Amino acid sequence: MAFPKSEFIWMNGKLVPWDEATVHVGTHALHYGSSVFEGIRAYGTPRGPALFCLDPHVDRLMSSAKMYKMPLPFPREEIRAAIVQVVRINGLASCYVRPIAFRGFGGFSLDPRKCPVEVAIFAFEWGKYLGPEALEQGVDVGVSSWRRMAPDTFPAMAKVGGQYVNSQFVAMEANDHGYNEGIALDINGYVSEGSGENIFVIVDGTIYTPPVGSSILRGVTRMAALTLAGEMGYPIIQQNIPREMLYAADEIFFTGTAAEITPIRSVDRVQIGSGKRGPITKKLQGEFFAIVEGRATDRYGWLTYVNDVPAQKIALRAAVPAE
Ligand SMILES: Cc1ncc(COP(=O)(O)O)c(C=O)c1O
């Protein structure tokens, strides 16, 4: 299937046609993974596309850049406005948005700070990350032989490009073993997360999820699931999770911008609960989708309706280049 290109990409303050948003092969980030990025979904609602948790995502981008000593050449509000603009100008009803800031061409020193920082934002239509049936049927996953990074090797809380080589090893091994996704353990052998998802484990009506200290990315969807689970009155415990708790669980699910809330039906070919989406997962999923698709009250202010943002607030530095 051809990639669903959209028309314009915001690159360093300008809107450029999709095919012209290119970089030099000497780009530092291409060699050393020197980038920070986000993944944000815009959902189709009766009021047009709505970005889910735009501000938490922009905040995490700023925080990743700060941790990585990468001063961004655009202020937060301009990046936020550009994200809205990219969804709007491409006329996308629903999409995935990828803002990325990276070190450009400026030498190959391993101290990247002499390289210019570039910023790009693009959006494209995207379906269900773990397959169309995953949300109802659940996915089969395996515990990976690849661990997440030790806390003093990479900053897990920062969404830095180079760290995703670790995620790629987890994902490749899982696919090679016939799984939809892998689960990485942390350096102490406790459950950490999927290659691009946080994980929740339900035992006897209590919802467990690994703490930030288990080398997880602090997921925005994780925060949303914790909020909804709290609202529904389920006990929630953030604690180290031993591997065998996965096999003993009644329900397990992943959260992530890409994976949304995806049930896990087996781990290492061991059936979880009834082998189907469990009742708590279903309830959380139902409420999550009702909010993001604009069918339930947005009581936590999670949605930014793209068409409601006044046009002057999304003015860009430069217009689309003349033909
Ligand atoms: C490693 C990793 N963990 C967890 C997540 C889930 O985070 P979020 O819900 O913010 O997408 C992601 C996706 O961004 C990820 O890449």
The ligand as a MOL file (V3000), in Angstrom:
LIG
                    3D

  0  0  0     0  0            999 V3000
M  V30 BEGIN CTAB
M  V30 COUNTS 16 16 0 0 0
M  V30 BEGIN ATOM
M  V30 1 C 8.4290 3.6660 24.0750 0
M  V30 2 C 7.0370 4.1930 24.1890 0
M  V30 3 N 6.3240 3.9350 25.2870 0
M  V30 4 C 5.0620 4.3760 25.4340 0
M  V30 5 C 4.4430 5.1150 24.4350 0
M  V30 6 C 3.0450 5.6010 24.6330 0
M  V30 7 O 3.0410 6.9900 24.8320 0
M  V30 8 P 1.8470 7.9110 24.3450 0
M  V30 9 O 0.6370 7.4000 24.9970 0
M  V30 10 O 2.2190 9.2710 24.8000 0
M  V30 11 O 1.7850 7.7890 22.8590 0
M  V30 12 C 5.1490 5.4040 23.2810 0
M  V30 13 C 4.5520 6.2010 22.2080 0
M  V30 14 O 4.7730 7.3750 22.1220 0
M  V30 15 C 6.4660 4.9440 23.1500 0
M  V30 16 O 7.1710 5.1990 22.0480 0
M  V30 END ATOM
M  V30 BEGIN BOND
M  V30 1 1 1 2
M  V30 2 1 2 3
M  V30 3 2 2 15
M  V30 4 2 3 4
M  V30 5 1 4 5
M  V30 6 1 5 6
M  V30 7 2 5 12
M  V30 8 1 6 7
M  V30 9 1 7 8
M  V30 10 2 8 9
M  V30 11 1 8 10
M  V30 12 1 8 11
M  V30 13 1 12 13
M  V30 14 1 12 15
M  V30 15 2 13 14
M  V30 16 1 15 16
M  V30 END BOND
M  V30 END CTAB
M  END
